[in-house]
Amino acid sequence: MPTKTKDTIDSRQQYFIDKAKLVGRTIKSIRYITPNELENMGWSKAGPVLVLDNGVEVFVQCDDEANDSGVLVAFNPKDGKEAILPSF
């Protein structure tokens, strides 16, 4: 596998640029998954949802099979601090 450099975009990054169109979007609000959404997804925990300026809602799931929700972690590499938006 080629070594990834600062100037290289791998296929996963390219997906978010081309398909998901997340680059350059603005987060307008943050909410939690609703009880109805939990039931529809068959999940036991409500995780955070980022609502973007174009109406797209971004959420975290625990794996690629969507077995349950996950948590968002915001990490600041400048001071080493993190904030966790937990599921409940």
C-alpha positions in Angstrom: 0.0 0.0 0.0 1.4 3.4 -0.9 2.5 5.7 1.9 0.0 8.5 2.4 1.5 12.0 2.2 0.1 15.3 3.2 -0.7 16.1 -0.5 -2.4 12.8 -1.2 -6.2 12.2 -1.0 -7.2 8.6 -0.4 -10.4 7.1 -1.7 -12.2 7.5 1.6 -11.5 11.2 1.7 -12.5 11.6 -1.9 -15.9 10.0 -1.1 -16.7 12.8 1.3 -15.5 15.4 -1.1 -17.4 14.0 -4.1 -20.4 12.1 -2.8 -21.3 13.2 0.7 -20.4 16.8 -0.1 -19.5 17.6 3.5 -16.4 19.7 2.8 -17.2 23.4 3.2 -20.6 22.8 4.9 -21.5 24.6 8.1 -22.9 23.0 11.2 -26.2 24.8 12.0 -27.3 22.8 15.0 -26.6 19.7 17.1 -29.4 17.5 18.4 -29.8 13.9 19.6 -31.4 11.1 17.8 -35.2 11.1 18.6 -37.0 8.2 20.2 -38.8 7.6 16.9 -35.5 7.5 15.0 -34.1 5.1 17.7 -37.1 2.8 17.2 -36.8 2.9 13.4 -33.1 2.1 13.5 -33.5 -0.6 16.2 -30.9 1.2 18.4 -30.7 1.3 22.2 -28.8 4.5 22.6 -29.4 8.0 21.2 -26.3 9.6 19.8 -25.6 13.2 18.6 -26.6 14.4 15.2 -24.9 17.4 13.4 -27.4 19.3 11.2 -25.7 21.0 8.3 -26.7 24.2 6.5 -27.9 22.1 3.5 -30.2 20.0 5.7 -28.0 17.0 5.7 -27.9 15.3 9.1 -24.6 13.6 10.1 -24.6 11.0 12.9 -22.2 8.4 14.2 -23.0 4.7 14.4 -20.9 2.1 16.3 -19.9 0.1 13.1 -20.6 -0.1 9.4 -23.5 -2.5 10.0 -25.4 0.2 12.0 -25.7 -1.9 15.1 -26.1 1.0 17.5 -25.2 4.7 17.8 -21.8 6.1 18.8 -20.2 9.2 20.2 -18.6 12.2 18.7 -15.3 13.4 20.0 -13.9 16.8 19.3 -10.2 16.9 19.8 -8.0 20.1 19.8 -4.4 19.1 18.9 -3.1 22.5 19.9 -3.9 22.0 23.6 -4.6 18.2 23.8 -8.1 18.8 25.1 -11.2 16.8 24.0 -14.9 17.1 24.3 -17.1 14.0 24.0 -20.8 14.3 22.9 -22.0 11.0 24.5 -24.8 8.6 23.6 -27.4 7.9 26.2 
